Amino acid sequence: MTLVAGVDSSTQSCKVVIRDADSGRPVRSGAAPHPPGTEIDPEYWWQALQSAIQQAGGLDDVAAVSVGGQQHGLVCLDARGAVIRPALLWNDTRSAAAARDLVHEMGDGDHDAGVRRWVDVVGTAPVASLTITKLRWLADHEPANAARIAAIALPHDWLTWRLRGARSLDDLVTDRSEASGTGYFDPVSGVYRRELLAMALRYSQTHAQGIVLPAVAAPTAAAGPSDPALSRSEMIVGPGCGDNAGAALGLGLHAGEVMLSLGTSGVIAAVTTTPVRDPSGTVAGFADATGRFLPLVCTLNAARILEATATVLGVDLDELSALALAAAPGAGGLVQVPYLEGERTPNLPHATGSLYGMTMESMTRENIARAAVESLLCLTAAAADVFRRGSVPVNRVTLTGGGARSAAVCAIAPAVFGVPVDVPVPGEYVAAGAARQAAWVMSSAPQPPAWPLATTRTFSADPSPELLARYQEAAARSHP
């Protein structure tokens, strides 16, 4: 049996899964936590990866490994390859003003024109999560650190580089899915737009040309061999991928299928064979891990809406779910707008949440729980409506992430989305996708290995468009 390893280095933790390369059968796994916060020394990621590998029984018998990772995080390296400052993560919103500035500059002061021009060039308009906005923040607030930049990597790029021994900056490798989340890479042409990098850093074009950016490998191209110190046998290191692309690959999604992931963030993404350029900037025109595209809408708030509400009610998540299911649809008129950490879609980084429709009758524990679940689903369903308006079909949804463990979320989702919802058994789908990529790189086959799909449950319900309509009315009222 030939073994491959997949890594999911997420915001909260690092998971490693080891699988049979031919069948995809899980063999063993390990995990380790990451420190909390929106900026972190990348060395913690490396330490967590080593711990997770050890828990998973090591890599001595593993033939290939690939890393899936949280997107958009900024890792700045100096000429010696040392990390210049703690990495700014995707959910760090300090660059919100920088994002607005970049849009206005591209549009010569006209915001809407700026959004359209950014979308034309790279498929995505800057918001606080994107790497390019963090570079502008760095240039404006830490110019001495910005001046030291010799190379720029994202979290999975940096971990892949470390797995290979981190010898030279020229060994940095990424893939289209990860590069497409930077804001300075065009996934259609497959090239970095260094003029945007220069614009963000306030550098000259010549200076920007000298910065090392990870080589963008094809889906089946190896990043190179592993560091011999990591295992007794030399491993192939795959190019890796962004976490959402990894999840789509792990779930075996085909073109035309939609994924909703409810974790720290909420992500709705569709695998397509053609790029999506949304002139409003709501849909990010990202790439997937197979050579196709992954148009995506992301919300900052997701499963933590449930966690926060459970804390307020003094219950655990299962009890919260039971309370929500005990309430009638519509929560007695109670509507939550869950911008608890600001929001990315809509782009309101400094927004706060609101609760509408509070009366003596509606303010019950059951209705508060139901309003939290409905708000989570309506926030992401509003994003799905943007897909529909952009001619991306949403005929069925595959639901994953921590939020999918909620019985209330599973039961209410098809009513809010108006389509059947498939819920695979809980699993580490980002890590599974990375492992599948590792097996694919090793085989060099035209398609990824045909691993069996996870067992799923399908939930159906009568569509309830009034829930989304009431939510959208409340959301517009809270932040007109």
C-alpha positions in Angstrom: 0.0 0.0 0.0 1.3 3.4 -1.0 0.5 6.2 1.4 0.0 9.9 0.9 -0.4 12.7 3.4 -2.7 15.8 3.3 -2.3 18.8 5.6 -5.0 21.3 6.6 -3.3 24.3 8.2 -6.4 26.4 9.2 -6.9 29.4 11.3 -7.4 27.4 14.5 -5.4 24.2 14.0 -3.3 21.9 11.9 -4.7 18.5 10.8 -2.7 15.7 9.1 -4.5 12.8 7.4 -2.6 9.8 5.9 -4.5 7.8 3.2 -4.0 4.9 0.8 -3.1 6.5 -2.5 -5.1 4.1 -4.6 -8.4 3.8 -2.6 -8.3 7.0 -0.5 -9.0 4.9 2.6 -8.0 6.8 5.8 -5.1 5.1 7.6 -4.2 7.5 10.5 -4.3 11.1 11.4 -3.1 13.8 13.9 -3.9 17.3 14.9 -2.5 20.2 16.9 -3.9 23.7 17.8 -2.7 27.1 16.6 -2.6 30.1 19.0 -5.6 32.4 18.8 -5.5 35.9 17.2 -5.5 37.5 13.8 -1.7 37.8 13.5 0.8 35.0 14.4 4.4 34.1 14.1 4.4 31.4 11.3 6.8 29.3 13.3 3.8 28.3 15.4 2.3 26.8 12.2 5.5 24.8 11.7 5.5 23.6 15.3 1.9 22.5 15.0 2.6 20.7 11.8 5.4 18.8 13.4 3.2 17.8 16.3 0.3 16.7 14.0 2.7 14.7 11.9 4.0 13.0 15.1 0.5 12.3 16.2 -0.2 10.8 12.8 2.6 8.3 13.2 5.3 10.2 11.2 6.0 10.4 7.5 8.6 7.6 7.1 6.3 5.4 5.0 4.6 8.3 3.1 5.4 8.8 -0.6 3.9 12.2 -1.1 2.5 15.1 0.9 0.5 18.3 0.0 -0.6 21.2 2.2 -4.0 22.9 2.1 -4.0 26.2 4.0 -6.0 29.2 5.1 -5.9 31.7 2.3 -4.8 35.4 2.1 -2.5 35.4 5.1 0.6 37.6 4.5 4.1 36.1 5.2 6.9 38.6 4.5 10.4 37.2 4.2 13.7 39.1 4.1 16.7 38.3 1.9 17.8 35.5 4.3 14.4 33.9 4.3 13.6 35.0 7.8 10.1 36.1 8.7 10.0 39.9 9.0 6.9 40.3 11.3 4.0 38.1 12.5 1.8 37.0 9.6 -1.4 39.0 9.2 -4.3 36.5 8.8 -7.3 36.6 6.4 -9.6 37.6 9.3 -7.5 40.6 10.3 -9.5 43.6 9.3 -7.0 46.4 10.1 -6.5 46.8 6.3 -10.1 47.8 5.6 -9.0 51.4 4.9 -6.2 50.2 2.7 -8.7 48.2 0.7 -10.9 51.3 0.1 -7.8 53.3 -0.9 -6.7 50.7 -3.5 -10.2 50.6 -5.0 -10.4 54.4 -5.2 -6.9 54.7 -6.7 -7.7 52.1 -9.4 -10.9 54.1 -10.2 -9.3 57.5 -10.1 -11.5 58.4 -7.1 -14.6 56.6 -8.4 -15.3 53.5 -6.1 -17.6 51.6 -8.5 -15.2 52.2 -11.4 -12.3 51.0 -9.2 -14.2 47.8 -8.3 -14.9 47.1 -12.0 -11.3 47.7 -13.0 -9.9 45.4 -10.3 -12.3 42.7 -11.3 -11.3 43.1 -15.0 -7.6 42.7 -14.1 -7.6 39.9 -11.4 -11.2 38.8 -11.0 -11.5 40.1 -7.4 -11.9 43.6 -5.8 -9.8 44.3 -2.7 -11.5 43.8 0.7 -9.7 43.7 4.1 -9.1 39.9 3.9 -7.0 39.9 0.7 -3.2 39.8 0.8 -2.8 42.9 -1.3 -4.6 45.1 1.2 -2.3 43.9 4.0 0.7 44.9 1.9 -0.7 48.4 1.6 -1.3 48.5 5.3 2.3 47.4 5.9 3.6 50.1 3.5 1.7 52.8 5.3 2.1 51.7 9.0 5.4 49.8 9.0 7.4 51.2 6.2 10.7 49.8 7.6 9.3 46.3 7.5 7.9 46.8 4.0 11.3 48.0 2.8 12.9 44.7 4.0 10.6 42.5 1.9 12.5 40.1 -0.4 9.8 37.6 -0.9 6.0 37.3 -0.2 4.4 34.0 0.6 1.0 32.8 1.9 0.6 30.3 4.8 0.5 27.2 2.6 3.3 28.4 0.4 5.5 28.9 3.5 4.7 25.5 4.9 5.4 23.8 1.6 8.7 25.7 1.5 9.6 24.5 5.0 8.7 20.9 4.1 11.2 21.2 1.2 14.0 22.5 3.6 13.6 26.3 3.1 17.0 26.6 1.4 16.4 29.4 -1.2 13.6 31.9 -1.7 13.6 30.8 -5.4 12.2 27.4 -4.1 8.9 29.0 -3.0 6.0 27.3 -4.8 2.2 27.8 -4.8 -0.8 26.9 -7.0 -3.4 28.8 -8.9 -6.0 28.5 -6.1 -3.8 30.1 -3.5 -2.3 32.7 -5.8 -5.8 33.8 -6.9 -6.5 35.0 -3.4 -3.7 37.5 -3.2 -5.3 40.3 -5.3 -2.2 40.5 -7.5 -2.6 37.3 -9.6 -4.9 36.8 -12.6 -6.2 33.2 -12.6 -7.3 33.5 -16.2 -4.0 34.4 -17.7 -2.0 32.7 -15.0 0.3 35.6 -14.3 1.2 37.8 -11.4 0.3 41.5 -11.9 3.4 43.1 -10.5 2.1 46.6 -11.3 -0.6 46.0 -8.6 2.1 44.8 -6.2 4.0 48.0 -6.8 0.9 50.0 -6.3 0.1 48.3 -3.0 3.6 48.7 -1.6 4.1 52.2 -3.1 7.2 50.7 -4.8 8.6 51.5 -8.2 8.0 48.9 -10.9 11.6 48.0 -10.8 11.6 47.4 -7.1 8.4 45.3 -7.4 10.0 43.2 -10.1 12.8 42.2 -7.6 10.4 40.7 -5.1 10.3 36.9 -5.1 6.8 35.5 -5.5 6.1 31.7 -5.3 6.2 29.9 -8.7 2.7 28.9 -9.7 2.8 25.2 -10.3 0.3 23.2 -12.4 -2.2 21.0 -10.5 -0.1 17.8 -11.1 3.4 19.4 -10.8 5.4 18.6 -7.8 6.9 21.5 -5.8 10.0 19.3 -5.4 11.4 16.7 -3.0 11.0 16.9 0.8 13.7 17.8 3.3 15.5 14.6 3.9 15.4 15.3 7.7 11.6 14.8 7.7 11.5 11.1 6.8 13.6 8.1 6.1 12.5 8.1 2.5 12.3 11.0 0.1 8.8 12.3 -0.3 7.3 14.2 -3.2 5.8 17.5 -2.1 2.8 18.6 -4.1 2.0 22.3 -4.9 -0.7 22.4 -2.2 -3.8 24.6 -2.4 -6.0 27.1 -0.7 -8.4 25.6 1.9 -11.6 26.1 -0.1 -10.1 24.5 -3.2 -8.8 21.7 -1.0 -12.3 21.1 0.4 -13.8 21.1 -3.1 -11.2 18.5 -4.2 -11.7 16.4 -1.1 -15.5 16.4 -1.6 -15.1 15.4 -5.2 -17.1 18.3 -6.5 -17.6 18.5 -10.2 -18.3 21.5 -12.4 -21.7 23.0 -11.6 -21.8 21.8 -8.0 -21.9 24.2 -5.0 -20.2 23.9 -1.6 -21.2 25.8 1.6 -18.7 25.6 4.3 -19.6 26.9 7.8 -16.5 27.2 9.9 -14.8 30.3 11.3 -15.9 31.9 8.1 -18.8 31.1 5.8 -17.9 30.2 2.3 -20.1 29.4 -0.7 -18.2 28.3 -3.8 -19.0 26.8 -7.1 -16.7 24.7 -9.4 -16.9 26.1 -12.9 -15.1 25.5 -16.2 -15.2 29.2 -17.1 -14.1 32.2 -15.0 -16.6 34.5 -13.3 -16.0 38.2 -13.4 -18.6 39.9 -11.1 -18.5 43.6 -11.8 -20.0 44.3 -8.3 -17.0 42.7 -6.7 -19.2 40.5 -4.5 -18.1 37.2 -6.0 -14.3 36.6 -5.9 -13.1 35.1 -9.1 -10.7 32.5 -7.6 -9.3 29.3 -9.2 -9.7 25.7 -8.0 -7.0 23.0 -7.5 -7.7 21.2 -10.7 -7.2 23.8 -13.4 -10.8 25.1 -13.3 -12.3 28.0 -11.4 -13.9 28.5 -8.0 -16.0 31.6 -7.9 -16.5 32.2 -4.2 -18.4 34.4 -1.7 -17.1 34.6 1.8 -18.6 35.9 5.0 -16.5 36.7 8.1 -19.3 35.4 10.4 -20.4 31.8 10.4 -20.3 29.0 13.0 -19.2 31.4 15.7 -22.7 33.0 15.5 -24.0 29.8 17.0 -21.2 29.6 19.6 -21.8 33.2 20.7 -25.6 32.6 21.0 -25.0 29.4 22.9 -22.8 31.3 25.3 -25.4 33.9 25.9 -28.1 31.3 26.5 -25.8 29.2 28.7 -26.2 26.1 26.7 -24.0 23.9 24.5 -24.4 23.7 20.7 -26.6 20.6 20.8 -28.9 22.3 23.3 -28.9 25.4 21.1 -30.0 23.3 18.1 -32.8 21.7 20.1 -34.0 25.1 21.2 -34.0 26.4 17.6 -36.0 23.4 16.4 -38.5 23.9 19.1 -39.3 27.4 17.8 -41.6 28.1 14.8 -40.0 29.2 11.5 -39.4 32.9 11.6 -38.6 32.9 15.3 -41.7 34.8 16.3 -40.6 37.8 14.3 -37.2 37.9 15.8 -34.4 38.6 13.2 -30.7 38.7 14.0 -28.2 40.5 11.7 -25.0 38.6 12.7 -22.2 41.0 11.9 -20.5 40.1 15.1 -17.0 40.5 13.8 -17.7 43.1 11.1 -18.5 41.5 7.7 -16.8 40.8 4.4 -20.0 40.1 2.4 -21.4 42.7 2.4 -18.2 44.6 2.8 -18.7 46.2 6.3 -15.5 45.5 8.2 -16.5 47.8 11.1 -20.2 46.8 11.4 -21.8 45.3 14.5 -24.7 42.9 14.9 -28.3 43.7 15.6 -31.5 42.0 16.9 -34.8 43.2 15.5 -38.4 42.4 16.4 -37.9 42.1 20.1 -41.3 41.9 22.0 -42.4 40.3 25.2 -43.7 37.4 23.0 -40.7 37.0 20.7 -38.0 37.2 23.4 -37.9 33.5 24.3 -34.8 31.3 24.5 -36.2 29.2 21.6 -36.8 32.2 19.3 -33.3 33.6 20.1 -31.7 30.3 19.2 -33.9 30.0 16.0 -33.0 33.6 15.0 -29.3 32.8 15.3 -29.6 29.7 13.0 -31.7 31.5 10.5 -29.4 34.5 10.5 -26.4 32.3 9.7 -28.2 30.7 6.9 -29.7 33.9 5.5 -26.3 35.6 5.5 -24.9 32.8 3.3 -28.1 32.4 1.2 -27.9 36.1 0.3 -24.4 35.2 -1.2 -25.9 32.3 -3.1 -28.4 34.8 -4.6 -25.4 36.7 -6.0 -24.3 33.5 -7.7 -27.7 33.0 -9.3 -27.7 36.6 -10.6 -24.3 35.9 -12.2 -25.7 32.8 -14.0 -24.0 30.3 -11.7 -26.7 27.7 -11.0 -27.4 26.8 -7.4 -29.5 23.6 -7.8 -28.1 21.7 -4.9 -25.8 22.6 -2.0 -23.2 20.4 -0.2 -22.9 21.6 3.4 -19.7 21.1 5.4 -17.8 22.6 8.3 -18.5 22.8 12.0 -21.9 24.4 11.4 -23.0 21.3 9.5 -22.9 19.4 12.8 -25.9 21.3 14.0 -29.2 19.5 13.5 -31.0 22.8 13.3 -28.7 24.1 10.6 -29.2 20.9 8.5 -33.0 21.0 8.9 -33.5 24.7 8.2 -30.9 25.1 5.4 -33.1 23.7 2.6 -36.0 26.0 3.5 -33.7 29.1 3.4 -31.8 28.1 0.2 -34.8 26.6 -1.5 -32.9 23.6 -2.8 -31.9 20.1 -1.4 -28.9 20.2 0.9 -26.4 17.3 1.0 -24.5 16.9 4.3 -21.5 14.5 4.1 -20.4 12.8 7.3 -18.1 15.1 9.2 -14.6 14.9 8.0 -11.4 16.7 7.3 -12.1 17.6 3.7 -9.4 20.2 3.2 -6.8 17.7 4.4 -8.5 14.9 2.3 -8.3 17.2 -0.7 -4.6 17.9 -0.1 -4.0 14.1 0.2 -5.9 13.5 -3.0 -3.7 16.1 -4.7 -0.6 14.4 -3.4 -1.7 11.1 -4.9 -2.6 12.9 -8.2 0.9 14.5 -8.4 2.5 11.1 -7.7 0.5 9.4 -10.5 0.6 12.3 -13.1 -2.8 11.0 -14.3 -5.0 13.3 -16.4 -7.6 13.4 -13.5 -7.4 13.1 -9.7 -7.7 9.6 -8.3 -11.4 8.4 -8.2 -11.6 8.1 -4.4 -15.1 7.1 -3.1 -17.2 10.0 -2.0 -18.2 10.3 1.6 -21.6 9.1 2.7 -24.1 11.9 2.7 -27.5 12.7 4.2 -29.9 14.8 2.1 -32.2 17.3 3.7 -35.3 18.8 1.9 -37.9 21.3 2.9 -40.5 23.5 1.4 -38.8 26.8 0.3 -39.4 29.7 2.7 -38.3 32.8 0.7 -39.9 35.0 3.3 -37.2 34.2 5.8 -34.5 35.6 3.5 -36.7 38.6 2.6 -37.2 39.5 6.2 -33.5 39.1 6.9 -32.4 41.3 4.0 -34.9 44.0 5.1 -33.4 43.9 8.6 -29.8 43.9 7.3 -30.5 46.9 5.1 -32.0 48.7 8.1 -29.0 47.9 10.3 -26.4 49.3 7.8 -28.2 51.3 5.1 
